Amino acid sequence: MGGGNGAKAAQKRERNAKNAAAGPKSQLKTNAAAMNIICQTCRATFLSTSRAKALDEHAQNKHNKTLADCFPGFVEQPKK
């Protein structure tokens, strides 16, 4: 008995070819869409998952302002 993996290999090649035809899966567009926190002083963008500490550091170090001055209406998302 032969017990080969020829059929499995052919199926895998077909599946890989189908996935390759769909194009590469890039996070660039997803990441760009998630940049929705904007500093009102310099218009720098930050990911929606940014924490208040990082935004506060930006406000103090870059503009010598407070978090509320640069990011009015910012509400930190609760940790899961």
KAMO-V675413 format. One record per residue. N is the residue number from 1. SS is DSSP state (H for helix, E for strand, L for the rest). PHI is phi in degrees with one decimal (none if undefined). PSI is psi in whole degrees, -180 to 180 (NA if undefined). Layout:
# KAMO-V675413
((N | SS | PHI | PSI) (N | SS | PHI | PSI))
This chain:
# KAMO-V675413
((1 | L | none | 143) (2 | L | -86.7 | -40) (3 | L | 46.6 | 47) (4 | L | -88.2 | 173) (5 | L | -109.3 | 24) (6 | H | -60.2 | -43) (7 | H | -67.1 | -41) (8 | H | -63.5 | -42) (9 | H | -64.4 | -41) (10 | H | -65.0 | -42) (11 | H | -62.9 | -42) (12 | H | -64.5 | -41) (13 | H | -61.0 | -43) (14 | H | -62.8 | -44) (15 | H | -63.8 | -43) (16 | H | -65.6 | -39) (17 | H | -65.3 | -39) (18 | H | -66.1 | -42) (19 | H | -67.6 | -37) (20 | H | -67.3 | -33) (21 | H | -67.9 | -26) (22 | L | -72.4 | -18) (23 | L | 98.4 | 166) (24 | L | -69.6 | 148) (25 | L | -94.0 | 102) (26 | L | -106.3 | 141) (27 | L | -87.4 | -6) (28 | H | -59.3 | -46) (29 | H | -68.3 | -39) (30 | H | -63.8 | -45) (31 | H | -64.6 | -40) (32 | H | -63.7 | -38) (33 | H | -69.8 | -27) (34 | L | -83.2 | -4) (35 | L | -82.9 | 75) (36 | L | -116.4 | 10) (37 | E | -102.6 | 122) (38 | E | -121.6 | 129) (39 | L | -70.2 | 127) (40 | L | -77.4 | -10) (41 | L | -89.1 | -52) (42 | L | -113.4 | -1) (43 | L | 65.5 | 20) (44 | L | -68.9 | 145) (45 | E | -106.2 | 149) (46 | E | -133.7 | 151) (47 | L | -62.4 | 150) (48 | L | -64.7 | -16) (49 | L | -91.3 | 5) (50 | L | -63.6 | 143) (51 | L | -92.0 | 159) (52 | H | -59.7 | -35) (53 | H | -60.2 | -46) (54 | H | -65.3 | -40) (55 | H | -69.7 | -37) (56 | H | -64.7 | -41) (57 | H | -61.4 | -42) (58 | H | -61.0 | -48) (59 | H | -61.3 | -42) (60 | H | -73.8 | -46) (61 | H | -74.2 | -38) (62 | H | -89.3 | -35) (63 | H | -126.1 | -5) (64 | L | 55.2 | 42) (65 | L | -125.8 | 179) (66 | L | -96.8 | 169) (67 | H | -58.5 | -43) (68 | H | -65.8 | -31) (69 | H | -67.8 | -45) (70 | H | -85.8 | -31) (71 | L | -129.0 | 67) (72 | L | -64.8 | 138) (73 | L | 83.1 | 4) (74 | L | -69.6 | 130) (75 | L | -127.2 | 120) (76 | L | -70.7 | 135) (77 | L | -72.2 | 139) (78 | L | -67.1 | 146) (79 | L | -71.9 | 145) (80 | L | -94.9 | NA))
